[in-house]
Amino acid sequence: MPKIFEYLGIILFFYSNEHEPIHVHAKKGEFESKAEFYIIDGEISEIRITNVKGMQPLKGKNLKDFEAFLEEYGNQIIQKWINYFVYHKEVEFEKITQRVK
């Protein structure tokens, strides 16, 4: 389970046995959501946040922080996904302490 980012206490990570579409999990405390990336012609066309079965979803301020982070760091998340799942490379963990918006 590689952790790829921490943003304002929200941990973003991949499970090691992931599947498409490209997506990332976000967890803070007992709350977890996931964001799926839909790509058309090499560009992110949509980011869809969904619930994780058996988990309470992120809510309120944490959900808004997650959404803002995805907008700002979406391409980096996708690149880390490709590096990890396609090229089987290690991915670097980054802690982001400044609010993105």
Gaussian input, Z-matrix of N, CA and C with variables (Angstrom, degrees):
# hf/3-21g

backbone

0 1
 N
 C     1     B1
 C     2     B2     1     A1
 N     3     B3     2     A2     1     D1
 C     4     B4     3     A3     2     D2
 C     5     B5     4     A4     3     D3
 N     6     B6     5     A5     4     D4
 C     7     B7     6     A6     5     D5
 C     8     B8     7     A7     6     D6
 N     9     B9     8     A8     7     D7
 C    10    B10     9     A9     8     D8
 C    11    B11    10    A10     9     D9
 N    12    B12    11    A11    10    D10
 C    13    B13    12    A12    11    D11
 C    14    B14    13    A13    12    D12
 N    15    B15    14    A14    13    D13
 C    16    B16    15    A15    14    D14
 C    17    B17    16    A16    15    D15
 N    18    B18    17    A17    16    D16
 C    19    B19    18    A18    17    D17
 C    20    B20    19    A19    18    D18
 N    21    B21    20    A20    19    D19
 C    22    B22    21    A21    20    D20
 C    23    B23    22    A22    21    D21
 N    24    B24    23    A23    22    D22
 C    25    B25    24    A24    23    D23
 C    26    B26    25    A25    24    D24
 N    27    B27    26    A26    25    D25
 C    28    B28    27    A27    26    D26
 C    29    B29    28    A28    27    D27
 N    30    B30    29    A29    28    D28
 C    31    B31    30    A30    29    D29
 C    32    B32    31    A31    30    D30
 N    33    B33    32    A32    31    D31
 C    34    B34    33    A33    32    D32
 C    35    B35    34    A34    33    D33
 N    36    B36    35    A35    34    D34
 C    37    B37    36    A36    35    D35
 C    38    B38    37    A37    36    D36
 N    39    B39    38    A38    37    D37
 C    40    B40    39    A39    38    D38
 C    41    B41    40    A40    39    D39
 N    42    B42    41    A41    40    D40
 C    43    B43    42    A42    41    D41
 C    44    B44    43    A43    42    D42
 N    45    B45    44    A44    43    D43
 C    46    B46    45    A45    44    D44
 C    47    B47    46    A46    45    D45
 N    48    B48    47    A47    46    D46
 C    49    B49    48    A48    47    D47
 C    50    B50    49    A49    48    D48
 N    51    B51    50    A50    49    D49
 C    52    B52    51    A51    50    D50
 C    53    B53    52    A52    51    D51
 N    54    B54    53    A53    52    D52
 C    55    B55    54    A54    53    D53
 C    56    B56    55    A55    54    D54
 N    57    B57    56    A56    55    D55
 C    58    B58    57    A57    56    D56
 C    59    B59    58    A58    57    D57
 N    60    B60    59    A59    58    D58
 C    61    B61    60    A60    59    D59
 C    62    B62    61    A61    60    D60
 N    63    B63    62    A62    61    D61
 C    64    B64    63    A63    62    D62
 C    65    B65    64    A64    63    D63
 N    66    B66    65    A65    64    D64
 C    67    B67    66    A66    65    D65
 C    68    B68    67    A67    66    D66
 N    69    B69    68    A68    67    D67
 C    70    B70    69    A69    68    D68
 C    71    B71    70    A70    69    D69
 N    72    B72    71    A71    70    D70
 C    73    B73    72    A72    71    D71
 C    74    B74    73    A73    72    D72
 N    75    B75    74    A74    73    D73
 C    76    B76    75    A75    74    D74
 C    77    B77    76    A76    75    D75
 N    78    B78    77    A77    76    D76
 C    79    B79    78    A78    77    D77
 C    80    B80    79    A79    78    D78
 N    81    B81    80    A80    79    D79
 C    82    B82    81    A81    80    D80
 C    83    B83    82    A82    81    D81
 N    84    B84    83    A83    82    D82
 C    85    B85    84    A84    83    D83
 C    86    B86    85    A85    84    D84
 N    87    B87    86    A86    85    D85
 C    88    B88    87    A87    86    D86
 C    89    B89    88    A88    87    D87
 N    90    B90    89    A89    88    D88
 C    91    B91    90    A90    89    D89
 C    92    B92    91    A91    90    D90
 N    93    B93    92    A92    91    D91
 C    94    B94    93    A93    92    D92
 C    95    B95    94    A94    93    D93
 N    96    B96    95    A95    94    D94
 C    97    B97    96    A96    95    D95
 C    98    B98    97    A97    96    D96
 N    99    B99    98    A98    97    D97
 C   100   B100    99    A99    98    D98
 C   101   B101   100   A100    99    D99
 N   102   B102   101   A101   100   D100
 C   103   B103   102   A102   101   D101
 C   104   B104   103   A103   102   D102
 N   105   B105   104   A104   103   D103
 C   106   B106   105   A105   104   D104
 C   107   B107   106   A106   105   D105
 N   108   B108   107   A107   106   D106
 C   109   B109   108   A108   107   D107
 C   110   B110   109   A109   108   D108
 N   111   B111   110   A110   109   D109
 C   112   B112   111   A111   110   D110
 C   113   B113   112   A112   111   D111
 N   114   B114   113   A113   112   D112
 C   115   B115   114   A114   113   D113
 C   116   B116   115   A115   114   D114
 N   117   B117   116   A116   115   D115
 C   118   B118   117   A117   116   D116
 C   119   B119   118   A118   117   D117
 N   120   B120   119   A119   118   D118
 C   121   B121   120   A120   119   D119
 C   122   B122   121   A121   120   D120
 N   123   B123   122   A122   121   D121
 C   124   B124   123   A123   122   D122
 C   125   B125   124   A124   123   D123
 N   126   B126   125   A125   124   D124
 C   127   B127   126   A126   125   D125
 C   128   B128   127   A127   126   D126
 N   129   B129   128   A128   127   D127
 C   130   B130   129   A129   128   D128
 C   131   B131   130   A130   129   D129
 N   132   B132   131   A131   130   D130
 C   133   B133   132   A132   131   D131
 C   134   B134   133   A133   132   D132
 N   135   B135   134   A134   133   D133
 C   136   B136   135   A135   134   D134
 C   137   B137   136   A136   135   D135
 N   138   B138   137   A137   136   D136
 C   139   B139   138   A138   137   D137
 C   140   B140   139   A139   138   D138
 N   141   B141   140   A140   139   D139
 C   142   B142   141   A141   140   D140
 C   143   B143   142   A142   141   D141
 N   144   B144   143   A143   142   D142
 C   145   B145   144   A144   143   D143
 C   146   B146   145   A145   144   D144
 N   147   B147   146   A146   145   D145
 C   148   B148   147   A147   146   D146
 C   149   B149   148   A148   147   D147
 N   150   B150   149   A149   148   D148
 C   151   B151   150   A150   149   D149
 C   152   B152   151   A151   150   D150
 N   153   B153   152   A152   151   D151
 C   154   B154   153   A153   152   D152
 C   155   B155   154   A154   153   D153
 N   156   B156   155   A155   154   D154
 C   157   B157   156   A156   155   D155
 C   158   B158   157   A157   156   D156
 N   159   B159   158   A158   157   D157
 C   160   B160   159   A159   158   D158
 C   161   B161   160   A160   159   D159
 N   162   B162   161   A161   160   D160
 C   163   B163   162   A162   161   D161
 C   164   B164   163   A163   162   D162
 N   165   B165   164   A164   163   D163
 C   166   B166   165   A165   164   D164
 C   167   B167   166   A166   165   D165
 N   168   B168   167   A167   166   D166
 C   169   B169   168   A168   167   D167
 C   170   B170   169   A169   168   D168
 N   171   B171   170   A170   169   D169
 C   172   B172   171   A171   170   D170
 C   173   B173   172   A172   171   D171
 N   174   B174   173   A173   172   D172
 C   175   B175   174   A174   173   D173
 C   176   B176   175   A175   174   D174
 N   177   B177   176   A176   175   D175
 C   178   B178   177   A177   176   D176
 C   179   B179   178   A178   177   D177
 N   180   B180   179   A179   178   D178
 C   181   B181   180   A180   179   D179
 C   182   B182   181   A181   180   D180
 N   183   B183   182   A182   181   D181
 C   184   B184   183   A183   182   D182
 C   185   B185   184   A184   183   D183
 N   186   B186   185   A185   184   D184
 C   187   B187   186   A186   185   D185
 C   188   B188   187   A187   186   D186
 N   189   B189   188   A188   187   D187
 C   190   B190   189   A189   188   D188
 C   191   B191   190   A190   189   D189
 N   192   B192   191   A191   190   D190
 C   193   B193   192   A192   191   D191
 C   194   B194   193   A193   192   D192
 N   195   B195   194   A194   193   D193
 C   196   B196   195   A195   194   D194
 C   197   B197   196   A196   195   D195
 N   198   B198   197   A197   196   D196
 C   199   B199   198   A198   197   D197
 C   200   B200   199   A199   198   D198
 N   201   B201   200   A200   199   D199
 C   202   B202   201   A201   200   D200
 C   203   B203   202   A202   201   D201
 N   204   B204   203   A203   202   D202
 C   205   B205   204   A204   203   D203
 C   206   B206   205   A205   204   D204
 N   207   B207   206   A206   205   D205
 C   208   B208   207   A207   206   D206
 C   209   B209   208   A208   207   D207
 N   210   B210   209   A209   208   D208
 C   211   B211   210   A210   209   D209
 C   212   B212   211   A211   210   D210
 N   213   B213   212   A212   211   D211
 C   214   B214   213   A213   212   D212
 C   215   B215   214   A214   213   D213
 N   216   B216   215   A215   214   D214
 C   217   B217   216   A216   215   D215
 C   218   B218   217   A217   216   D216
 N   219   B219   218   A218   217   D217
 C   220   B220   219   A219   218   D218
 C   221   B221   220   A220   219   D219
 N   222   B222   221   A221   220   D220
 C   223   B223   222   A222   221   D221
 C   224   B224   223   A223   222   D222
 N   225   B225   224   A224   223   D223
 C   226   B226   225   A225   224   D224
 C   227   B227   226   A226   225   D225
 N   228   B228   227   A227   226   D226
 C   229   B229   228   A228   227   D227
 C   230   B230   229   A229   228   D228
 N   231   B231   230   A230   229   D229
 C   232   B232   231   A231   230   D230
 C   233   B233   232   A232   231   D231
 N   234   B234   233   A233   232   D232
 C   235   B235   234   A234   233   D233
 C   236   B236   235   A235   234   D234
 N   237   B237   236   A236   235   D235
 C   238   B238   237   A237   236   D236
 C   239   B239   238   A238   237   D237
 N   240   B240   239   A239   238   D238
 C   241   B241   240   A240   239   D239
 C   242   B242   241   A241   240   D240
 N   243   B243   242   A242   241   D241
 C   244   B244   243   A243   242   D242
 C   245   B245   244   A244   243   D243
 N   246   B246   245   A245   244   D244
 C   247   B247   246   A246   245   D245
 C   248   B248   247   A247   246   D246
 N   249   B249   248   A248   247   D247
 C   250   B250   249   A249   248   D248
 C   251   B251   250   A250   249   D249
 N   252   B252   251   A251   250   D250
 C   253   B253   252   A252   251   D251
 C   254   B254   253   A253   252   D252
 N   255   B255   254   A254   253   D253
 C   256   B256   255   A255   254   D254
 C   257   B257   256   A256   255   D255
 N   258   B258   257   A257   256   D256
 C   259   B259   258   A258   257   D257
 C   260   B260   259   A259   258   D258
 N   261   B261   260   A260   259   D259
 C   262   B262   261   A261   260   D260
 C   263   B263   262   A262   261   D261
 N   264   B264   263   A263   262   D262
 C   265   B265   264   A264   263   D263
 C   266   B266   265   A265   264   D264
 N   267   B267   266   A266   265   D265
 C   268   B268   267   A267   266   D266
 C   269   B269   268   A268   267   D267
 N   270   B270   269   A269   268   D268
 C   271   B271   270   A270   269   D269
 C   272   B272   271   A271   270   D270
 N   273   B273   272   A272   271   D271
 C   274   B274   273   A273   272   D272
 C   275   B275   274   A274   273   D273
 N   276   B276   275   A275   274   D274
 C   277   B277   276   A276   275   D275
 C   278   B278   277   A277   276   D276
 N   279   B279   278   A278   277   D277
 C   280   B280   279   A279   278   D278
 C   281   B281   280   A280   279   D279
 N   282   B282   281   A281   280   D280
 C   283   B283   282   A282   281   D281
 C   284   B284   283   A283   282   D282
 N   285   B285   284   A284   283   D283
 C   286   B286   285   A285   284   D284
 C   287   B287   286   A286   285   D285
 N   288   B288   287   A287   286   D286
 C   289   B289   288   A288   287   D287
 C   290   B290   289   A289   288   D288
 N   291   B291   290   A290   289   D289
 C   292   B292   291   A291   290   D290
 C   293   B293   292   A292   291   D291
 N   294   B294   293   A293   292   D292
 C   295   B295   294   A294   293   D293
 C   296   B296   295   A295   294   D294
 N   297   B297   296   A296   295   D295
 C   298   B298   297   A297   296   D296
 C   299   B299   298   A298   297   D297
 N   300   B300   299   A299   298   D298
 C   301   B301   300   A300   299   D299
 C   302   B302   301   A301   300   D300

   B1=1.4493
   B2=1.5284
   B3=1.3228
   B4=1.4654
   B5=1.5276
   B6=1.3424
   B7=1.4654
   B8=1.5175
   B9=1.3334
   B10=1.4597
   B11=1.5262
   B12=1.3293
   B13=1.4569
   B14=1.5207
   B15=1.3221
   B16=1.4584
   B17=1.5112
   B18=1.3324
   B19=1.4538
   B20=1.5223
   B21=1.3228
   B22=1.4646
   B23=1.5328
   B24=1.3326
   B25=1.4630
   B26=1.5139
   B27=1.3204
   B28=1.4684
   B29=1.5278
   B30=1.3150
   B31=1.4623
   B32=1.5250
   B33=1.3273
   B34=1.4609
   B35=1.5206
   B36=1.3346
   B37=1.4624
   B38=1.5174
   B39=1.3363
   B40=1.4570
   B41=1.5211
   B42=1.3201
   B43=1.4563
   B44=1.5255
   B45=1.3049
   B46=1.4631
   B47=1.5208
   B48=1.3190
   B49=1.4686
   B50=1.5302
   B51=1.3190
   B52=1.4637
   B53=1.5223
   B54=1.2935
   B55=1.4615
   B56=1.5232
   B57=1.3146
   B58=1.4590
   B59=1.5230
   B60=1.3162
   B61=1.4540
   B62=1.5247
   B63=1.3228
   B64=1.4567
   B65=1.5228
   B66=1.3074
   B67=1.4655
   B68=1.5206
   B69=1.3305
   B70=1.4566
   B71=1.5253
   B72=1.3221
   B73=1.4592
   B74=1.5234
   B75=1.3239
   B76=1.4677
   B77=1.5170
   B78=1.3296
   B79=1.4533
   B80=1.5219
   B81=1.3295
   B82=1.4556
   B83=1.5143
   B84=1.3352
   B85=1.4636
   B86=1.5128
   B87=1.3371
   B88=1.4640
   B89=1.5200
   B90=1.3370
   B91=1.4635
   B92=1.5294
   B93=1.3316
   B94=1.4664
   B95=1.5243
   B96=1.3185
   B97=1.4617
   B98=1.5180
   B99=1.3184
   B100=1.4622
   B101=1.5143
   B102=1.3176
   B103=1.4590
   B104=1.5229
   B105=1.3289
   B106=1.4624
   B107=1.5216
   B108=1.3173
   B109=1.4547
   B110=1.5225
   B111=1.3210
   B112=1.4589
   B113=1.5208
   B114=1.3266
   B115=1.4575
   B116=1.5219
   B117=1.3400
   B118=1.4638
   B119=1.5193
   B120=1.3329
   B121=1.4665
   B122=1.5218
   B123=1.3232
   B124=1.4529
   B125=1.5209
   B126=1.3227
   B127=1.4612
   B128=1.5266
   B129=1.3189
   B130=1.4573
   B131=1.5220
   B132=1.3195
   B133=1.4666
   B134=1.5199
   B135=1.3327
   B136=1.4668
   B137=1.5215
   B138=1.3291
   B139=1.4645
   B140=1.5193
   B141=1.3205
   B142=1.4630
   B143=1.5269
   B144=1.3248
   B145=1.4638
   B146=1.5209
   B147=1.3339
   B148=1.4575
   B149=1.5254
   B150=1.3220
   B151=1.4614
   B152=1.5177
   B153=1.3220
   B154=1.4564
   B155=1.5265
   B156=1.3085
   B157=1.4599
   B158=1.5321
   B159=1.3353
   B160=1.4532
   B161=1.5226
   B162=1.3346
   B163=1.4683
   B164=1.5261
   B165=1.3401
   B166=1.4603
   B167=1.5273
   B168=1.3395
   B169=1.4653
   B170=1.5239
   B171=1.3253
   B172=1.4635
   B173=1.5275
   B174=1.3278
   B175=1.4561
   B176=1.5174
   B177=1.3331
   B178=1.4503
   B179=1.5171
   B180=1.3253
   B181=1.4656
   B182=1.5316
   B183=1.3278
   B184=1.4651
   B185=1.5271
   B186=1.3210
   B187=1.4593
   B188=1.5270
   B189=1.3053
   B190=1.4717
   B191=1.5340
   B192=1.3306
   B193=1.4694
   B194=1.5327
   B195=1.3225
   B196=1.4616
   B197=1.5314
   B198=1.3315
   B199=1.4620
   B200=1.5299
   B201=1.3245
   B202=1.4638
   B203=1.5300
   B204=1.3221
   B205=1.4619
   B206=1.5259
   B207=1.3218
   B208=1.4614
   B209=1.5267
   B210=1.3130
   B211=1.4656
   B212=1.5262
   B213=1.3111
   B214=1.4674
   B215=1.5319
   B216=1.3314
   B217=1.4646
   B218=1.5274
   B219=1.3156
   B220=1.4662
   B221=1.5126
   B222=1.3205
   B223=1.4652
   B224=1.5286
   B225=1.3354
   B226=1.4659
   B227=1.5376
   B228=1.3369
   B229=1.4689
   B230=1.5213
   B231=1.3220
   B232=1.4710
   B233=1.5252
   B234=1.3227
   B235=1.4620
   B236=1.5265
   B237=1.3337
   B238=1.4660
   B239=1.5312
   B240=1.3279
   B241=1.4750
   B242=1.5280
   B243=1.3323
   B244=1.4666
   B245=1.5262
   B246=1.3234
   B247=1.4637
   B248=1.5224
   B249=1.3245
   B250=1.4622
   B251=1.5289
   B252=1.3307
   B253=1.4637
   B254=1.5204
   B255=1.3217
   B256=1.4707
   B257=1.5221
   B258=1.3386
   B259=1.4625
   B260=1.5243
   B261=1.3379
   B262=1.4712
   B263=1.5301
   B264=1.3198
   B265=1.4651
   B266=1.5250
   B267=1.3032
   B268=1.4654
   B269=1.5259
   B270=1.3278
   B271=1.4589
   B272=1.5157
   B273=1.3162
   B274=1.4522
   B275=1.5248
   B276=1.3247
   B277=1.4592
   B278=1.5191
   B279=1.3380
   B280=1.4591
   B281=1.5225
   B282=1.3185
   B283=1.4611
   B284=1.5167
   B285=1.3243
   B286=1.4635
   B287=1.5189
   B288=1.3315
   B289=1.4649
   B290=1.5277
   B291=1.3143
   B292=1.4702
   B293=1.5268
   B294=1.3097
   B295=1.4564
   B296=1.5348
   B297=1.3381
   B298=1.4640
   B299=1.5165
   B300=1.3188
   B301=1.4647
   B302=1.5002
   A1=108.46
   A2=116.90
   A3=117.40
   A4=112.27
   A5=114.65
   A6=120.44
   A7=106.08
   A8=116.45
   A9=118.54
   A10=113.20
   A11=117.23
   A12=121.27
   A13=110.00
   A14=114.52
   A15=121.61
   A16=105.53
   A17=115.57
   A18=120.80
   A19=108.96
   A20=116.52
   A21=122.78
   A22=111.70
   A23=115.92
   A24=121.55
   A25=114.83
   A26=118.17
   A27=122.48
   A28=107.71
   A29=116.69
   A30=121.92
   A31=108.66
   A32=116.72
   A33=122.13
   A34=107.68
   A35=115.68
   A36=119.92
   A37=110.98
   A38=114.44
   A39=123.43
   A40=107.45
   A41=116.98
   A42=120.18
   A43=106.38
   A44=117.82
   A45=121.27
   A46=113.67
   A47=118.18
   A48=120.89
   A49=111.03
   A50=117.40
   A51=122.28
   A52=112.95
   A53=114.22
   A54=124.34
   A55=108.12
   A56=116.50
   A57=120.04
   A58=108.72
   A59=120.12
   A60=125.85
   A61=111.29
   A62=115.08
   A63=119.91
   A64=107.94
   A65=116.17
   A66=120.03
   A67=110.43
   A68=114.27
   A69=122.06
   A70=108.01
   A71=116.07
   A72=121.75
   A73=108.86
   A74=115.42
   A75=121.36
   A76=107.87
   A77=115.67
   A78=120.03
   A79=109.88
   A80=114.66
   A81=121.13
   A82=106.29
   A83=115.68
   A84=119.89
   A85=109.70
   A86=116.27
   A87=120.21
   A88=112.81
   A89=117.91
   A90=122.58
   A91=110.26
   A92=115.76
   A93=120.63
   A94=109.89
   A95=115.53
   A96=123.20
   A97=107.56
   A98=115.48
   A99=118.32
   A100=109.02
   A101=115.85
   A102=122.63
   A103=108.20
   A104=115.49
   A105=121.95
   A106=108.91
   A107=115.86
   A108=122.27
   A109=109.19
   A110=116.02
   A111=121.99
   A112=107.27
   A113=115.16
   A114=121.62
   A115=109.25
   A116=115.55
   A117=122.39
   A118=107.36
   A119=115.59
   A120=121.93
   A121=112.29
   A122=116.84
   A123=121.72
   A124=115.33
   A125=117.91
   A126=122.18
   A127=110.03
   A128=116.62
   A129=120.62
   A130=108.24
   A131=116.35
   A132=120.21
   A133=111.34
   A134=115.97
   A135=120.05
   A136=109.21
   A137=115.22
   A138=121.97
   A139=105.37
   A140=115.91
   A141=121.37
   A142=109.28
   A143=116.59
   A144=121.07
   A145=108.34
   A146=115.13
   A147=121.24
   A148=110.08
   A149=114.69
   A150=121.13
   A151=109.89
   A152=115.72
   A153=122.83
   A154=106.69
   A155=116.49
   A156=121.53
   A157=110.71
   A158=115.16
   A159=121.29
   A160=114.79
   A161=117.49
   A162=120.87
   A163=109.54
   A164=115.40
   A165=121.10
   A166=107.37
   A167=119.40
   A168=120.48
   A169=112.40
   A170=114.99
   A171=120.17
   A172=108.60
   A173=116.40
   A174=120.63
   A175=110.54
   A176=115.22
   A177=122.56
   A178=114.10
   A179=114.93
   A180=122.12
   A181=111.84
   A182=117.44
   A183=120.03
   A184=110.98
   A185=117.49
   A186=120.77
   A187=110.21
   A188=117.75
   A189=121.55
   A190=110.75
   A191=117.22
   A192=120.70
   A193=110.27
   A194=117.46
   A195=122.46
   A196=109.79
   A197=117.20
   A198=121.33
   A199=111.16
   A200=116.94
   A201=120.95
   A202=110.74
   A203=116.59
   A204=121.14
   A205=110.65
   A206=117.01
   A207=121.11
   A208=111.32
   A209=116.60
   A210=120.69
   A211=110.91
   A212=116.40
   A213=121.42
   A214=112.59
   A215=117.76
   A216=122.05
   A217=113.76
   A218=117.46
   A219=120.96
   A220=113.98
   A221=117.00
   A222=119.88
   A223=112.14
   A224=117.23
   A225=120.23
   A226=110.95
   A227=116.64
   A228=120.37
   A229=109.61
   A230=116.46
   A231=120.44
   A232=110.42
   A233=117.69
   A234=120.16
   A235=111.27
   A236=116.65
   A237=119.80
   A238=110.32
   A239=117.36
   A240=121.70
   A241=109.78
   A242=116.20
   A243=121.33
   A244=110.10
   A245=117.07
   A246=119.90
   A247=111.51
   A248=117.21
   A249=120.77
   A250=112.50
   A251=116.95
   A252=120.15
   A253=114.41
   A254=118.69
   A255=120.71
   A256=110.57
   A257=116.52
   A258=120.26
   A259=113.68
   A260=117.14
   A261=123.00
   A262=112.34
   A263=114.75
   A264=121.38
   A265=109.31
   A266=115.24
   A267=120.21
   A268=107.86
   A269=116.49
   A270=119.67
   A271=109.11
   A272=114.52
   A273=120.87
   A274=110.36
   A275=115.89
   A276=122.65
   A277=108.82
   A278=116.32
   A279=121.03
   A280=109.29
   A281=115.70
   A282=121.27
   A283=107.59
   A284=116.09
   A285=123.08
   A286=107.17
   A287=116.73
   A288=120.51
   A289=113.04
   A290=117.10
   A291=120.82
   A292=109.73
   A293=116.94
   A294=121.82
   A295=108.98
   A296=117.08
   A297=120.52
   A298=113.33
   A299=119.42
   A300=121.00
   A301=110.90
   D1=86.50
   D2=179.89
   D3=-73.31
   D4=126.47
   D5=171.12
   D6=-82.65
   D7=134.37
   D8=-177.31
   D9=-113.15
   D10=-31.79
   D11=178.18
   D12=-145.74
   D13=153.86
   D14=162.69
   D15=-126.15
   D16=129.06
   D17=-178.95
   D18=-135.20
   D19=112.21
   D20=179.10
   D21=51.06
   D22=40.96
   D23=178.40
   D24=86.37
   D25=-5.07
   D26=177.05
   D27=-91.15
   D28=125.51
   D29=178.88
   D30=-95.14
   D31=125.46
   D32=176.04
   D33=-106.39
   D34=133.80
   D35=-173.79
   D36=-155.78
   D37=166.05
   D38=171.37
   D39=-111.51
   D40=146.36
   D41=164.78
   D42=-82.76
   D43=148.09
   D44=-174.08
   D45=-70.11
   D46=-17.66
   D47=-179.19
   D48=-109.93
   D49=42.57
   D50=-173.79
   D51=-70.68
   D52=171.72
   D53=-177.29
   D54=-141.32
   D55=167.96
   D56=175.96
   D57=-81.66
   D58=157.72
   D59=3.35
   D60=-70.28
   D61=162.72
   D62=176.29
   D63=-55.00
   D64=129.26
   D65=179.41
   D66=-153.21
   D67=163.78
   D68=179.75
   D69=-134.99
   D70=144.58
   D71=176.57
   D72=-97.50
   D73=148.13
   D74=177.12
   D75=-131.83
   D76=131.57
   D77=-176.35
   D78=-135.71
   D79=137.35
   D80=171.17
   D81=-142.49
   D82=116.75
   D83=-174.94
   D84=62.70
   D85=-131.62
   D86=-179.68
   D87=-90.55
   D88=6.10
   D89=-177.06
   D90=-100.01
   D91=138.11
   D92=179.95
   D93=-147.09
   D94=136.29
   D95=173.51
   D96=-134.20
   D97=169.53
   D98=174.34
   D99=-134.32
   D100=152.53
   D101=179.38
   D102=-119.87
   D103=126.36
   D104=177.77
   D105=-101.94
   D106=136.12
   D107=-179.60
   D108=-104.76
   D109=127.98
   D110=175.75
   D111=-111.76
   D112=127.16
   D113=-170.67
   D114=-121.60
   D115=130.64
   D116=175.64
   D117=-127.15
   D118=127.41
   D119=179.53
   D120=51.85
   D121=41.33
   D122=175.52
   D123=78.06
   D124=4.53
   D125=-179.70
   D126=-119.31
   D127=145.56
   D128=175.28
   D129=-68.90
   D130=118.02
   D131=179.47
   D132=-96.18
   D133=-26.61
   D134=-178.74
   D135=-158.76
   D136=144.32
   D137=170.21
   D138=-121.74
   D139=118.43
   D140=-176.18
   D141=-112.70
   D142=118.61
   D143=177.77
   D144=-89.48
   D145=129.06
   D146=-177.84
   D147=-128.80
   D148=164.93
   D149=177.55
   D150=-80.97
   D151=156.47
   D152=175.44
   D153=-105.64
   D154=126.48
   D155=-177.09
   D156=-53.60
   D157=129.80
   D158=177.14
   D159=82.96
   D160=1.07
   D161=-177.90
   D162=-121.16
   D163=151.26
   D164=171.63
   D165=-78.69
   D166=132.61
   D167=-178.72
   D168=-74.95
   D169=157.11
   D170=171.95
   D171=-57.62
   D172=146.11
   D173=-176.80
   D174=-136.29
   D175=163.39
   D176=170.80
   D177=53.36
   D178=-129.73
   D179=-176.35
   D180=-60.16
   D181=-39.49
   D182=179.93
   D183=-64.26
   D184=-40.16
   D185=177.84
   D186=-64.97
   D187=-43.39
   D188=179.02
   D189=-64.14
   D190=-40.11
   D191=176.74
   D192=-63.15
   D193=-41.77
   D194=178.34
   D195=-61.77
   D196=-46.29
   D197=179.64
   D198=-60.29
   D199=-45.03
   D200=179.88
   D201=-63.14
   D202=-41.00
   D203=179.42
   D204=-63.06
   D205=-42.92
   D206=179.73
   D207=-60.86
   D208=-41.11
   D209=179.04
   D210=-62.09
   D211=-39.62
   D212=-176.20
   D213=-82.34
   D214=-36.35
   D215=-171.61
   D216=-114.83
   D217=13.30
   D218=-177.30
   D219=-54.51
   D220=-47.10
   D221=-178.53
   D222=-64.44
   D223=-36.77
   D224=177.90
   D225=-67.48
   D226=-37.12
   D227=177.08
   D228=-62.71
   D229=-45.85
   D230=179.55
   D231=-61.63
   D232=-42.33
   D233=179.31
   D234=-62.71
   D235=-40.10
   D236=177.69
   D237=-65.05
   D238=-38.27
   D239=176.77
   D240=-59.23
   D241=-49.85
   D242=-178.99
   D243=-61.66
   D244=-45.94
   D245=179.28
   D246=-59.10
   D247=-41.94
   D248=-175.53
   D249=-77.43
   D250=-49.72
   D251=-172.53
   D252=-89.40
   D253=-27.60
   D254=-179.40
   D255=-95.63
   D256=-50.25
   D257=-176.38
   D258=-92.93
   D259=-5.58
   D260=178.85
   D261=55.43
   D262=40.47
   D263=176.82
   D264=-97.22
   D265=156.52
   D266=170.77
   D267=-69.86
   D268=147.34
   D269=176.89
   D270=-113.52
   D271=143.98
   D272=-176.70
   D273=-83.25
   D274=134.99
   D275=174.14
   D276=-82.76
   D277=135.07
   D278=178.53
   D279=-128.91
   D280=133.66
   D281=175.88
   D282=-103.75
   D283=119.55
   D284=-179.26
   D285=-104.61
   D286=116.70
   D287=-175.15
   D288=-105.22
   D289=-12.47
   D290=179.18
   D291=-95.59
   D292=133.99
   D293=176.92
   D294=-61.58
   D295=136.19
   D296=-174.97
   D297=-79.82
   D298=-28.70
   D299=-179.53
   D300=-135.08

